[in-house]
Amino acid sequence: MKIVAVCGMGIGTSVLLKMNAEKVLAKLGIDAEVEAADMGVARGAAQTAEIVLTSEELAEELGDVPAEVIIINNFFDLDEITEKLTAAVE
Amino acid sequence: MALNLSEALSSIATQADATDWRAAIRLAGDGLVAGGATTDVYTEEMIAAVEKHGPYIVIAPGIALAHSRPSPAVLAGGLSWVSLATPVEFGNAANDPVSLVIGLAAVDHDAHLQVMSALAGVLSDSSAMERLGAATTPDEVRAVLGDLAAAA
């Protein structure tokens, strides 16, 4: 499974989101590759990914993509990430 | 032992006064400049990033990660810490108001990953954040971060 963590710049928030998503995926036993990307790269990457993780503001900016877009409010709340990823994978 | 975040911090300010989100980001930018990580231009780039993409840098309740992309205004990787005396609104519905602004500068997309990993560890530790929120001086912040690194 391919997952893209998206932020505006590709160095800060998306990297933190990728790290925490990887923790959650490992705990859930889901085999997935998580890529951190900025908005420009993400528009391309989101065409082939199954899931996009991002914040509410950036989800609007990203627009329509074939991947399922999951909005994360608290990037450090592993429970929130677990719940939303589980729901998306099932 | 995990990387000690206090050693990665270019500067720490506590009980800082900011009237709005731009002023709060400027304080984080000033910390990066003081630490020799960036020039003033980077501070304006961090503000422009929020103007362009919205207040998405408020990544958890009360916490903003101010940053822009690698640019000529970044002289070295750096991290600054600004806790505010009075929280300010960034316009982020889920996570306002902000009481901690962390400024981040990176020279490329990979060099700062170890620091980011340490940062993620601290910011996702709610009891650590409670202790850090109660710290009123830079020395207290450093002491808490040092304890966390030793315990990790």
gemmi code that builds the backbone of each chain (N, CA, C; Angstrom):
import gemmi

chains = {
    "A": [
        ("MET", (0.836, -1.191, 0.000), (0.000, 0.000, 0.000), (0.874, 1.245, 0.000)),
        ("LYS", (0.482, 2.238, -0.764), (1.263, 3.468, -0.804), (0.469, 4.607, -0.156)),
        ("ILE", (1.131, 5.299, 0.758), (0.507, 6.400, 1.486), (1.385, 7.634, 1.323)),
        ("VAL", (0.753, 8.780, 1.085), (1.517, 10.023, 0.972), (1.125, 10.966, 2.103)),
        ("ALA", (2.119, 11.457, 2.843), (1.892, 12.479, 3.867), (2.237, 13.818, 3.239)),
        ("VAL", (1.274, 14.729, 3.244), (1.446, 15.960, 2.483), (1.539, 17.188, 3.383)),
        ("CYS", (2.516, 18.065, 3.093), (2.502, 19.397, 3.716), (2.918, 20.418, 2.681)),
        ("GLY", (2.942, 21.670, 3.079), (3.208, 22.731, 2.123), (4.630, 22.713, 1.605)),
        ("MET", (5.581, 22.342, 2.477), (6.993, 22.469, 2.149), (7.716, 21.140, 1.995)),
        ("GLY", (7.176, 20.086, 2.554), (7.811, 18.774, 2.419), (8.962, 18.519, 3.375)),
        ("ILE", (9.217, 19.432, 4.321), (10.329, 19.183, 5.256), (9.888, 19.108, 6.710)),
        ("GLY", (8.722, 19.635, 7.032), (8.377, 19.772, 8.444), (7.220, 18.895, 8.859)),
        ("THR", (6.026, 19.404, 8.625), (4.844, 18.706, 9.133), (4.652, 17.348, 8.463)),
        ("SER", (4.943, 17.250, 7.180), (4.733, 15.964, 6.505), (5.717, 14.918, 7.012)),
        ("VAL", (6.911, 15.363, 7.411), (7.911, 14.424, 7.942), (7.454, 13.890, 9.297)),
        ("LEU", (6.917, 14.793, 10.136), (6.395, 14.356, 11.439), (5.218, 13.406, 11.248)),
        ("LEU", (4.357, 13.749, 10.303), (3.175, 12.914, 10.038), (3.595, 11.539, 9.523)),
        ("LYS", (4.593, 11.522, 8.648), (5.108, 10.246, 8.122), (5.648, 9.380, 9.266)),
        ("MET", (6.418, 10.002, 10.167), (7.003, 9.235, 11.276), (5.916, 8.621, 12.154)),
        ("ASN", (4.906, 9.422, 12.476), (3.862, 8.899, 13.354), (2.961, 7.898, 12.624)),
        ("ALA", (2.733, 8.107, 11.338), (1.938, 7.143, 10.562), (2.667, 5.802, 10.495)),
        ("GLU", (3.990, 5.845, 10.344), (4.765, 4.592, 10.283), (4.682, 3.825, 11.597)),
        ("LYS", (4.714, 4.585, 12.724), (4.565, 3.933, 14.035), (3.235, 3.198, 14.110)),
        ("VAL", (2.171, 3.894, 13.682), (0.825, 3.326, 13.752), (0.703, 2.114, 12.829)),
        ("LEU", (1.221, 2.225, 11.615), (1.116, 1.127, 10.643), (1.856, -0.104, 11.144)),
        ("ALA", (3.011, 0.106, 11.766), (3.785, -1.023, 12.287), (2.993, -1.721, 13.386)),
        ("LYS", (2.354, -0.910, 14.236), (1.560, -1.473, 15.332), (0.350, -2.247, 14.791)),
        ("LEU", (-0.231, -1.735, 13.725), (-1.400, -2.395, 13.133), (-0.991, -3.582, 12.257)),
        ("GLY", (0.307, -3.707, 11.998), (0.769, -4.790, 11.142), (0.398, -4.596, 9.680)),
        ("ILE", (0.293, -3.336, 9.273), (-0.039, -3.055, 7.866), (1.246, -2.753, 7.100)),
        ("ASP", (1.417, -3.443, 5.991), (2.598, -3.256, 5.177), (2.337, -2.087, 4.223)),
        ("ALA", (2.993, -0.957, 4.478), (2.744, 0.213, 3.636), (3.999, 1.073, 3.548)),
        ("GLU", (4.083, 1.763, 2.433), (5.203, 2.676, 2.230), (4.665, 4.095, 2.391)),
        ("VAL", (5.285, 4.877, 3.272), (4.808, 6.238, 3.489), (5.833, 7.228, 2.946)),
        ("GLU", (5.355, 8.114, 2.111), (6.245, 9.113, 1.504), (5.828, 10.499, 1.994)),
        ("ALA", (6.799, 11.326, 2.379), (6.503, 12.714, 2.739), (6.673, 13.566, 1.485)),
        ("ALA", (5.727, 14.444, 1.236), (5.802, 15.212, -0.004), (5.273, 16.624, 0.192)),
        ("ASP", (5.783, 17.559, -0.589), (5.184, 18.887, -0.573), (4.001, 18.911, -1.539)),
        ("MET", (3.308, 20.012, -1.546), (2.068, 20.094, -2.315), (2.271, 19.786, -3.801)),
        ("GLY", (3.347, 20.302, -4.368), (3.583, 20.089, -5.795), (3.817, 18.631, -6.124)),
        ("VAL", (4.684, 17.987, -5.351), (4.981, 16.569, -5.556), (3.741, 15.727, -5.257)),
        ("ALA", (3.010, 16.147, -4.226), (1.871, 15.348, -3.760), (0.783, 15.218, -4.812)),
        ("ARG", (0.562, 16.266, -5.596), (-0.490, 16.185, -6.607), (-0.207, 15.040, -7.567)),
        ("GLY", (1.087, 14.840, -7.890), (1.473, 13.723, -8.738), (1.416, 12.413, -7.992)),
        ("ALA", (2.004, 12.390, -6.789), (2.074, 11.151, -6.011), (0.684, 10.651, -5.636)),
        ("ALA", (-0.238, 11.571, -5.427), (-1.583, 11.180, -5.000), (-2.346, 10.446, -6.106)),
        ("GLN", (-1.828, 10.515, -7.322), (-2.482, 9.798, -8.426), (-2.274, 8.292, -8.293)),
        ("THR", (-1.162, 7.885, -7.690), (-0.868, 6.459, -7.593), (-0.968, 5.929, -6.161)),
        ("ALA", (-1.125, 6.809, -5.195), (-1.229, 6.355, -3.802), (-2.662, 5.959, -3.491)),
        ("GLU", (-2.798, 5.116, -2.461), (-4.154, 4.752, -2.046), (-4.698, 5.699, -0.989)),
        ("ILE", (-3.780, 6.221, -0.175), (-4.215, 7.088, 0.917), (-3.331, 8.339, 0.975)),
        ("VAL", (-3.964, 9.487, 1.206), (-3.234, 10.729, 1.437), (-3.540, 11.183, 2.864)),
        ("LEU", (-2.502, 11.474, 3.619), (-2.672, 12.008, 4.975), (-2.299, 13.476, 4.952)),
        ("THR", (-3.158, 14.346, 5.488), (-2.814, 15.761, 5.507), (-3.705, 16.512, 6.485)),
        ("SER", (-3.529, 17.839, 6.539), (-4.358, 18.656, 7.420), (-5.537, 19.206, 6.619)),
        ("GLU", (-6.486, 19.779, 7.338), (-7.704, 20.248, 6.695), (-7.440, 21.327, 5.642)),
        ("GLU", (-6.581, 22.291, 5.999), (-6.292, 23.395, 5.059), (-5.695, 22.857, 3.762)),
        ("LEU", (-4.760, 21.910, 3.919), (-4.055, 21.417, 2.736), (-4.921, 20.467, 1.918)),
        ("ALA", (-5.863, 19.784, 2.560), (-6.768, 18.905, 1.818), (-7.577, 19.729, 0.814)),
        ("GLU", (-7.980, 20.921, 1.249), (-8.728, 21.802, 0.343), (-7.849, 22.234, -0.819)),
        ("GLU", (-6.592, 22.558, -0.512), (-5.676, 23.016, -1.553), (-5.344, 21.898, -2.537)),
        ("LEU", (-5.277, 20.679, -2.031), (-4.922, 19.530, -2.871), (-5.998, 19.265, -3.918)),
        ("GLY", (-7.248, 19.486, -3.531), (-8.355, 19.293, -4.472), (-8.689, 17.829, -4.671)),
        ("ASP", (-9.309, 17.510, -5.820), (-9.751, 16.141, -6.095), (-8.601, 15.267, -6.552)),
        ("VAL", (-8.392, 14.161, -5.838), (-7.384, 13.172, -6.235), (-8.034, 11.796, -6.098)),
        ("PRO", (-7.518, 10.799, -6.854), (-8.120, 9.466, -6.777), (-7.925, 8.800, -5.409)),
        ("ALA", (-6.877, 9.177, -4.687), (-6.599, 8.553, -3.397), (-7.625, 8.991, -2.356)),
        ("GLU", (-7.797, 8.154, -1.335), (-8.646, 8.554, -0.219), (-7.880, 9.556, 0.635)),
        ("VAL", (-8.464, 10.731, 0.873), (-7.782, 11.773, 1.638), (-8.250, 11.720, 3.097)),
        ("ILE", (-7.301, 11.509, 3.994), (-7.612, 11.469, 5.422), (-7.071, 12.729, 6.071)),
        ("ILE", (-7.939, 13.448, 6.783), (-7.526, 14.683, 7.457), (-7.168, 14.380, 8.906)),
        ("ILE", (-5.944, 14.759, 9.275), (-5.476, 14.563, 10.645), (-5.422, 15.928, 11.331)),
        ("ASN", (-6.095, 16.063, 12.464), (-6.098, 17.339, 13.194), (-4.893, 17.472, 14.105)),
        ("ASN", (-4.601, 16.409, 14.859), (-3.476, 16.441, 15.796), (-2.441, 15.426, 15.320)),
        ("PHE", (-1.334, 15.931, 14.787), (-0.327, 15.054, 14.172), (0.377, 14.183, 15.198)),
        ("PHE", (0.216, 14.503, 16.484), (0.904, 13.732, 17.521), (-0.029, 12.819, 18.288)),
        ("ASP", (-1.279, 12.795, 17.878), (-2.245, 11.944, 18.554), (-2.287, 10.596, 17.821)),
        ("LEU", (-1.520, 9.648, 18.332), (-1.428, 8.352, 17.644), (-2.781, 7.643, 17.632)),
        ("ASP", (-3.625, 7.933, 18.633), (-4.959, 7.325, 18.658), (-5.797, 7.823, 17.475)),
        ("GLU", (-5.711, 9.131, 17.225), (-6.469, 9.689, 16.090), (-5.977, 9.090, 14.774)),
        ("ILE", (-4.668, 9.006, 14.625), (-4.104, 8.457, 13.386), (-4.487, 6.980, 13.247)),
        ("THR", (-4.424, 6.241, 14.344), (-4.782, 4.821, 14.325), (-6.234, 4.628, 13.896)),
        ("GLU", (-7.109, 5.407, 14.532), (-8.545, 5.279, 14.251), (-8.845, 5.584, 12.778)),
        ("LYS", (-8.288, 6.667, 12.272), (-8.614, 7.083, 10.904), (-7.978, 6.162, 9.861)),
        ("LEU", (-6.767, 5.699, 10.144), (-6.120, 4.772, 9.199), (-6.829, 3.423, 9.184)),
        ("THR", (-7.233, 2.957, 10.361), (-7.935, 1.679, 10.444), (-9.227, 1.742, 9.638)),
        ("ALA", (-9.962, 2.829, 9.821), (-11.226, 2.982, 9.102), (-10.999, 3.018, 7.596)),
        ("ALA", (-9.905, 3.628, 7.169), (-9.636, 3.757, 5.737), (-9.186, 2.438, 5.121)),
        ("VAL", (-8.472, 1.650, 5.898), (-7.910, 0.405, 5.369), (-8.972, -0.684, 5.280)),
        ("GLU", (-9.902, -0.655, 6.212), (-10.917, -1.717, 6.235), (-11.873, -1.622, 5.054)),
    ],
    "B": [
        ("MET", (20.566, 6.245, 24.374), (20.021, 7.570, 24.672), (19.638, 8.281, 23.366)),
        ("ALA", (18.465, 8.852, 23.414), (17.988, 9.551, 22.218), (18.710, 10.885, 22.069)),
        ("LEU", (18.621, 11.447, 20.907), (19.213, 12.759, 20.663), (18.608, 13.769, 21.642)),
        ("ASN", (19.459, 14.552, 22.275), (18.976, 15.561, 23.217), (18.546, 16.805, 22.437)),
        ("LEU", (17.242, 17.032, 22.467), (16.688, 18.120, 21.672), (17.239, 19.479, 22.101)),
        ("SER", (17.589, 19.612, 23.380), (18.062, 20.928, 23.833), (19.382, 21.282, 23.147)),
        ("GLU", (20.170, 20.253, 22.772), (21.423, 20.530, 22.059), (21.165, 20.927, 20.607)),
        ("ALA", (20.012, 20.516, 20.089), (19.677, 20.856, 18.711), (19.010, 22.229, 18.602)),
        ("LEU", (18.617, 22.794, 19.734), (17.905, 24.069, 19.699), (18.869, 25.247, 19.578)),
        ("SER", (18.673, 26.067, 18.547), (19.499, 27.263, 18.353), (19.215, 28.271, 19.452)),
        ("SER", (17.961, 28.335, 19.887), (17.622, 29.301, 20.928), (16.310, 28.913, 21.581)),
        ("ILE", (16.144, 29.346, 22.818), (14.912, 29.085, 23.557), (14.438, 30.395, 24.168)),
        ("ALA", (13.166, 30.724, 23.966), (12.572, 31.892, 24.627), (11.324, 31.412, 25.360)),
        ("THR", (11.132, 31.911, 26.563), (9.923, 31.539, 27.307), (9.180, 32.806, 27.705)),
        ("GLN", (7.865, 32.650, 27.926), (7.011, 33.773, 28.349), (7.155, 34.958, 27.401)),
        ("ALA", (7.294, 34.647, 26.117), (7.485, 35.707, 25.124), (6.149, 36.381, 24.805)),
        ("ASP", (6.236, 37.637, 24.408), (5.030, 38.389, 24.063), (4.902, 38.532, 22.559)),
        ("ALA", (3.757, 38.090, 22.029), (3.469, 38.279, 20.613), (2.010, 38.715, 20.508)),
        ("THR", (1.770, 39.718, 19.654), (0.405, 40.233, 19.554), (-0.428, 39.429, 18.563)),
        ("ASP", (0.222, 38.788, 17.601), (-0.534, 37.994, 16.630), (0.379, 36.900, 16.066)),
        ("TRP", (-0.152, 36.097, 15.126), (0.627, 34.946, 14.644), (1.882, 35.370, 13.882)),
        ("ARG", (1.807, 36.489, 13.192), (3.012, 36.934, 12.464), (4.131, 37.281, 13.453)),
        ("ALA", (3.757, 37.971, 14.521), (4.754, 38.337, 15.538), (5.318, 37.076, 16.193)),
        ("ALA", (4.462, 36.078, 16.398), (4.914, 34.824, 17.024), (5.922, 34.116, 16.115)),
        ("ILE", (5.636, 34.081, 14.804), (6.579, 33.454, 13.864), (7.873, 34.260, 13.795)),
        ("ARG", (7.747, 35.605, 13.875), (8.971, 36.435, 13.854), (9.875, 36.103, 15.027)),
        ("LEU", (9.285, 35.849, 16.199), (10.103, 35.485, 17.368), (10.848, 34.175, 17.105)),
        ("ALA", (10.144, 33.202, 16.509), (10.795, 31.921, 16.190), (11.898, 32.143, 15.155)),
        ("GLY", (11.619, 33.041, 14.188), (12.623, 33.377, 13.171), (13.828, 34.078, 13.775)),
        ("ASP", (13.571, 35.004, 14.722), (14.668, 35.711, 15.393), (15.576, 34.714, 16.114)),
        ("GLY", (14.955, 33.671, 16.690), (15.733, 32.644, 17.390), (16.639, 31.892, 16.431)),
        ("LEU", (16.133, 31.598, 15.240), (16.954, 30.914, 14.235), (18.098, 31.811, 13.776)),
        ("VAL", (17.791, 33.104, 13.597), (18.820, 34.060, 13.175), (19.892, 34.181, 14.263)),
        ("ALA", (19.454, 34.307, 15.520), (20.389, 34.447, 16.637), (21.309, 33.235, 16.750)),
        ("GLY", (20.777, 32.068, 16.401), (21.567, 30.849, 16.466), (22.443, 30.632, 15.242)),
        ("GLY", (22.363, 31.552, 14.288), (23.193, 31.450, 13.094), (22.664, 30.477, 12.053)),
        ("ALA", (21.404, 30.048, 12.201), (20.856, 29.074, 11.252), (20.313, 29.725, 9.980)),
        ("THR", (19.777, 30.940, 10.128), (19.113, 31.573, 8.982), (19.388, 33.072, 8.948)),
        ("THR", (18.970, 33.682, 7.840), (18.952, 35.147, 7.780), (17.501, 35.598, 7.955)),
        ("ASP", (17.311, 36.912, 8.115), (15.964, 37.454, 8.305), (15.015, 37.104, 7.163)),
        ("VAL", (15.582, 36.872, 5.993), (14.747, 36.544, 4.834), (13.931, 35.273, 5.101)),
        ("TYR", (14.532, 34.321, 5.787), (13.840, 33.059, 6.072), (12.603, 33.294, 6.945)),
        ("THR", (12.715, 34.246, 7.883), (11.575, 34.567, 8.745), (10.380, 34.997, 7.891)),
        ("GLU", (10.666, 35.858, 6.898), (9.586, 36.305, 6.014), (9.065, 35.146, 5.165)),
        ("GLU", (9.944, 34.211, 4.804), (9.509, 33.035, 4.029), (8.575, 32.152, 4.866)),
        ("MET", (8.838, 32.060, 6.164), (7.953, 31.269, 7.033), (6.564, 31.906, 7.114)),
        ("ILE", (6.539, 33.237, 7.183), (5.248, 33.942, 7.231), (4.516, 33.781, 5.899)),
        ("ALA", (5.273, 33.901, 4.805), (4.670, 33.762, 3.476), (4.080, 32.360, 3.285)),
        ("ALA", (4.706, 31.350, 3.896), (4.217, 29.970, 3.767), (2.811, 29.844, 4.356)),
        ("VAL", (2.581, 30.510, 5.482), (1.254, 30.466, 6.111), (0.259, 31.289, 5.283)),
        ("GLU", (0.730, 32.415, 4.736), (-0.164, 33.217, 3.899), (-0.595, 32.415, 2.680)),
        ("LYS", (0.299, 31.584, 2.144), (-0.006, 30.818, 0.938), (-0.836, 29.567, 1.236)),
        ("HIS", (-0.420, 28.790, 2.253), (-1.053, 27.484, 2.485), (-2.030, 27.472, 3.652)),
        ("GLY", (-2.166, 28.586, 4.367), (-3.047, 28.599, 5.529), (-2.328, 28.137, 6.781)),
        ("PRO", (-3.080, 28.140, 7.923), (-2.440, 27.866, 9.219), (-2.254, 26.372, 9.491)),
        ("TYR", (-1.870, 25.621, 8.479), (-1.703, 24.172, 8.657), (-0.517, 23.835, 9.556)),
        ("ILE", (0.387, 24.814, 9.774), (1.562, 24.547, 10.620), (1.195, 24.356, 12.090)),
        ("VAL", (-0.074, 24.651, 12.421), (-0.537, 24.368, 13.794), (-0.928, 22.890, 13.811)),
        ("ILE", (0.054, 22.051, 14.133), (-0.083, 20.616, 13.877), (-0.653, 19.828, 15.047)),
        ("ALA", (-0.800, 20.469, 16.177), (-1.403, 19.817, 17.338), (-1.962, 20.934, 18.216)),
        ("PRO", (-2.837, 20.622, 19.159), (-3.408, 21.692, 19.986), (-2.322, 22.545, 20.639)),
        ("GLY", (-2.312, 23.842, 20.308), (-1.399, 24.775, 20.946), (0.013, 24.815, 20.382)),
        ("ILE", (0.291, 23.994, 19.349), (1.673, 23.910, 18.853), (1.750, 24.258, 17.358)),
        ("ALA", (2.616, 25.239, 17.034), (2.858, 25.586, 15.629), (4.300, 25.242, 15.266)),
        ("LEU", (4.469, 24.608, 14.118), (5.812, 24.314, 13.616), (6.059, 25.266, 12.449)),
        ("ALA", (6.687, 26.426, 12.778), (6.943, 27.431, 11.749), (8.138, 26.988, 10.909)),
        ("HIS", (7.976, 26.992, 9.593), (9.081, 26.589, 8.730), (8.780, 26.976, 7.287)),
        ("SER", (9.833, 26.994, 6.479), (9.655, 27.113, 5.039), (10.543, 26.052, 4.416)),
        ("ARG", (10.767, 26.165, 3.112), (11.589, 25.123, 2.479), (13.069, 25.520, 2.499)),
        ("PRO", (13.965, 24.562, 2.225), (15.391, 24.921, 2.117), (15.555, 26.055, 1.099)),
        ("SER", (16.347, 27.071, 1.445), (16.540, 28.211, 0.543), (17.892, 28.835, 0.854)),
        ("PRO", (18.330, 29.805, 0.031), (19.609, 30.470, 0.320), (19.601, 31.171, 1.680)),
        ("ALA", (18.419, 31.447, 2.221), (18.327, 32.106, 3.527), (18.602, 31.142, 4.680)),
        ("VAL", (18.715, 29.856, 4.365), (19.066, 28.869, 5.399), (20.571, 28.616, 5.346)),
        ("LEU", (21.268, 28.985, 6.422), (22.724, 28.846, 6.475), (23.122, 27.494, 7.047)),
        ("ALA", (22.278, 26.977, 7.948), (22.535, 25.683, 8.583), (21.203, 25.177, 9.132)),
        ("GLY", (21.124, 23.900, 9.395), (19.901, 23.380, 10.002), (19.730, 23.973, 11.388)),
        ("GLY", (18.510, 24.258, 11.780), (18.306, 24.837, 13.104), (16.884, 24.680, 13.592)),
        ("LEU", (16.765, 24.845, 14.900), (15.468, 24.693, 15.552), (15.398, 25.768, 16.639)),
        ("SER", (14.267, 26.473, 16.733), (14.121, 27.435, 17.826), (12.822, 27.156, 18.568)),
        ("TRP", (12.774, 27.575, 19.811), (11.665, 27.259, 20.711), (11.151, 28.563, 21.292)),
        ("VAL", (9.879, 28.877, 21.106), (9.297, 30.095, 21.677), (7.996, 29.737, 22.378)),
        ("SER", (7.978, 29.833, 23.703), (6.702, 29.660, 24.382), (6.157, 31.038, 24.700)),
        ("LEU", (4.863, 31.206, 24.475), (4.240, 32.525, 24.559), (3.578, 32.748, 25.916)),
        ("ALA", (3.702, 33.980, 26.421), (3.064, 34.338, 27.690), (1.551, 34.267, 27.525)),
        ("THR", (1.068, 34.770, 26.392), (-0.359, 34.741, 26.085), (-0.543, 34.071, 24.728)),
        ("PRO", (-1.302, 32.983, 24.673), (-1.481, 32.271, 23.404), (-2.100, 33.163, 22.315)),
        ("VAL", (-1.740, 32.927, 21.061), (-2.312, 33.706, 19.952), (-3.051, 32.783, 18.977)),
        ("GLU", (-3.999, 33.381, 18.252), (-4.790, 32.650, 17.255), (-4.042, 32.624, 15.923)),
        ("PHE", (-3.971, 31.442, 15.322), (-3.394, 31.322, 13.986), (-4.499, 31.160, 12.929)),
        ("GLY", (-5.733, 30.964, 13.392), (-6.828, 30.732, 12.450), (-7.020, 29.264, 12.135)),
        ("ASN", (-6.480, 28.392, 13.000), (-6.632, 26.951, 12.808), (-7.756, 26.474, 13.725)),
        ("ALA", (-8.880, 26.078, 13.115), (-10.082, 25.778, 13.890), (-9.850, 24.671, 14.910)),
        ("ALA", (-9.093, 23.655, 14.535), (-8.947, 22.489, 15.407), (-7.972, 22.736, 16.557)),
        ("ASN", (-6.928, 23.524, 16.320), (-5.815, 23.534, 17.276), (-5.451, 24.885, 17.902)),
        ("ASP", (-6.205, 25.949, 17.563), (-5.947, 27.253, 18.190), (-6.334, 27.221, 19.667)),
        ("PRO", (-5.851, 28.132, 20.519), (-4.775, 29.084, 20.254), (-3.403, 28.437, 20.470)),
        ("VAL", (-2.368, 29.106, 19.954), (-1.021, 28.547, 19.986), (-0.220, 29.141, 21.147)),
        ("SER", (0.392, 28.270, 21.938), (1.227, 28.747, 23.038), (2.702, 28.372, 22.850)),
        ("LEU", (2.976, 27.489, 21.884), (4.368, 27.102, 21.612), (4.625, 27.171, 20.098)),
        ("VAL", (5.626, 27.957, 19.718), (6.019, 28.020, 18.310), (7.426, 27.445, 18.186)),
        ("ILE", (7.571, 26.451, 17.330), (8.887, 25.879, 17.067), (9.290, 26.298, 15.660)),
        ("GLY", (10.427, 26.947, 15.553), (10.933, 27.362, 14.245), (11.870, 26.282, 13.721)),
        ("LEU", (11.714, 25.938, 12.461), (12.536, 24.873, 11.873), (13.167, 25.369, 10.574)),
        ("ALA", (14.473, 25.162, 10.449), (15.158, 25.452, 9.188), (15.941, 24.210, 8.799)),
        ("ALA", (15.877, 23.839, 7.545), (16.603, 22.659, 7.075), (17.322, 22.994, 5.786)),
        ("VAL", (18.515, 22.431, 5.629), (19.286, 22.712, 4.412), (18.864, 21.816, 3.259)),
        ("ASP", (18.303, 20.646, 3.576), (17.776, 19.783, 2.528), (16.670, 18.928, 3.135)),
        ("HIS", (16.195, 17.938, 2.389), (15.037, 17.187, 2.854), (15.398, 16.046, 3.806)),
        ("ASP", (16.679, 15.766, 3.995), (17.048, 14.588, 4.786), (17.872, 14.884, 6.033)),
        ("ALA", (18.660, 15.976, 6.011), (19.661, 16.193, 7.052), (19.086, 16.284, 8.455)),
        ("HIS", (17.841, 16.741, 8.565), (17.305, 17.035, 9.889), (16.415, 15.916, 10.444)),
        ("LEU", (16.443, 14.752, 9.819), (15.487, 13.713, 10.206), (15.666, 13.224, 11.638)),
        ("GLN", (16.912, 13.171, 12.104), (17.147, 12.720, 13.471), (16.548, 13.712, 14.476)),
        ("VAL", (16.712, 14.993, 14.159), (16.138, 16.033, 15.017), (14.610, 15.935, 14.992)),
        ("MET", (14.048, 15.721, 13.798), (12.592, 15.630, 13.675), (12.056, 14.443, 14.455)),
        ("SER", (12.807, 13.361, 14.448), (12.379, 12.171, 15.157), (12.363, 12.446, 16.670)),
        ("ALA", (13.395, 13.143, 17.160), (13.433, 13.511, 18.582), (12.291, 14.468, 18.909)),
        ("LEU", (12.046, 15.399, 18.007), (10.965, 16.369, 18.205), (9.610, 15.662, 18.254)),
        ("ALA", (9.400, 14.729, 17.343), (8.138, 13.978, 17.312), (7.957, 13.221, 18.621)),
        ("GLY", (9.049, 12.664, 19.134), (8.972, 11.916, 20.384), (8.543, 12.802, 21.544)),
        ("VAL", (9.118, 14.000, 21.624), (8.793, 14.914, 22.726), (7.362, 15.452, 22.582)),
        ("LEU", (7.019, 15.878, 21.373), (5.714, 16.527, 21.190), (4.554, 15.543, 21.334)),
        ("SER", (4.813, 14.252, 21.124), (3.709, 13.297, 21.269), (3.652, 12.709, 22.682)),
        ("ASP", (4.512, 13.190, 23.566), (4.539, 12.713, 24.951), (3.789, 13.735, 25.817)),
        ("SER", (2.538, 13.426, 26.177), (1.709, 14.448, 26.815), (2.234, 14.857, 28.195)),
        ("SER", (2.830, 13.931, 28.937), (3.332, 14.346, 30.253), (4.569, 15.232, 30.095)),
        ("ALA", (5.387, 14.950, 29.071), (6.535, 15.811, 28.785), (6.062, 17.211, 28.402)),
        ("MET", (5.009, 17.270, 27.583), (4.518, 18.573, 27.140), (3.943, 19.374, 28.298)),
        ("GLU", (3.359, 18.663, 29.274), (2.846, 19.344, 30.452), (4.000, 19.992, 31.225)),
        ("ARG", (5.092, 19.246, 31.396), (6.257, 19.793, 32.104), (6.874, 20.956, 31.322)),
        ("LEU", (6.932, 20.816, 30.000), (7.523, 21.874, 29.172), (6.647, 23.123, 29.182)),
        ("GLY", (5.314, 22.897, 29.206), (4.386, 24.031, 29.243), (4.522, 24.812, 30.542)),
        ("ALA", (4.901, 24.126, 31.620), (5.028, 24.778, 32.927), (6.384, 25.463, 33.101)),
        ("ALA", (7.328, 25.186, 32.196), (8.674, 25.774, 32.312), (8.611, 27.266, 32.006)),
        ("THR", (9.177, 28.083, 32.885), (9.090, 29.528, 32.682), (10.423, 30.165, 32.293)),
        ("THR", (11.492, 29.362, 32.282), (12.782, 29.911, 31.845), (13.413, 28.943, 30.831)),
        ("PRO", (14.291, 29.468, 29.963), (14.985, 28.602, 29.000), (15.748, 27.467, 29.693)),
        ("ASP", (16.336, 27.747, 30.863), (17.070, 26.696, 31.576), (16.150, 25.554, 31.987)),
        ("GLU", (14.938, 25.905, 32.393), (13.978, 24.858, 32.767), (13.615, 24.000, 31.555)),
        ("VAL", (13.422, 24.656, 30.408), (13.107, 23.916, 29.183), (14.252, 22.962, 28.852)),
        ("ARG", (15.474, 23.477, 28.932), (16.646, 22.631, 28.638), (16.741, 21.460, 29.597)),
        ("ALA", (16.453, 21.723, 30.868), (16.541, 20.658, 31.873), (15.526, 19.552, 31.583)),
        ("VAL", (14.305, 19.942, 31.243), (13.266, 18.942, 30.952), (13.672, 18.134, 29.706)),
        ("LEU", (14.137, 18.830, 28.669), (14.518, 18.131, 27.430), (15.686, 17.182, 27.682)),
        ("GLY", (16.606, 17.611, 28.546), (17.746, 16.766, 28.896), (17.292, 15.494, 29.617)),
        ("ASP", (16.351, 15.662, 30.562), (15.792, 14.513, 31.293), (15.135, 13.538, 30.327)),
        ("LEU", (14.375, 14.091, 29.379), (13.638, 13.237, 28.439), (14.603, 12.427, 27.585)),
        ("ALA", (15.695, 13.087, 27.138), (16.664, 12.399, 26.290), (17.354, 11.286, 27.079)),
        ("ALA", (17.630, 11.570, 28.357), (18.304, 10.574, 29.190), (17.401, 9.381, 29.463)),
        ("ALA", (16.087, 9.659, 29.562), (15.137, 8.591, 29.884), (14.759, 7.764, 28.664)),
        ("ALA", (14.939, 8.334, 27.479), (14.473, 7.660, 26.255), (15.341, 6.444, 25.916)),
    ],
}
model = gemmi.Model(1)
for chain_id, residues in chains.items():
    chain = gemmi.Chain(chain_id)
    for i, (resn, *xyz) in enumerate(residues, 1):
        res = gemmi.Residue()
        res.name, res.seqid = resn, gemmi.SeqId(i, " ")
        for name, pos in zip(("N", "CA", "C"), xyz):
            atom = gemmi.Atom()
            atom.name, atom.element = name, gemmi.Element(name[0])
            atom.pos, atom.b_iso = gemmi.Position(*pos), 0.0
            res.add_atom(atom)
        chain.add_residue(res)
    model.add_chain(chain)
structure = gemmi.Structure()
structure.add_model(model)
structure.setup_entities()
